[in-house]
């Protein structure tokens, strides 16, 4: 029996947005800064504060047989992400739309930070993809 992806304990832990009293509020170590400067960086996600090249996410070390992986992917179909909402319940939109186009609504992927820098570590991107089968 495969645990549905959104109920997997590791997914739940890395998707947790609650900052515990006295808990970390920045990444340790800091995430890479992109060529555009201080705004080209991945925003903080409390459930992933300690991911680093020396402390990679556990999902990267999990082997799934082809059948188990297929069952895991099937557990998310046809679920789609809901719209991301702010603290007041308003729909959130992308900050920097393609020039000449309207801002698109953001989808709520609880394990993804609100902003992803252009120089994010490869293993972080791979972990996000593995945690949520909707991301390809």
Secondary structure, DSSP 4 states (H G I P E B T S, - for coil): -PPPGGG-HHHHHHT--PPPTT---S-SSPPPP-TT-TTSSPPP-GGGTT-BTTB--GGGG----HHHHHHHHHTTTT--PEEPB-TTSPBPB-SSPPTTSPPPBPEE-TTS-S---TT--HHHHHHHHHH-TT--
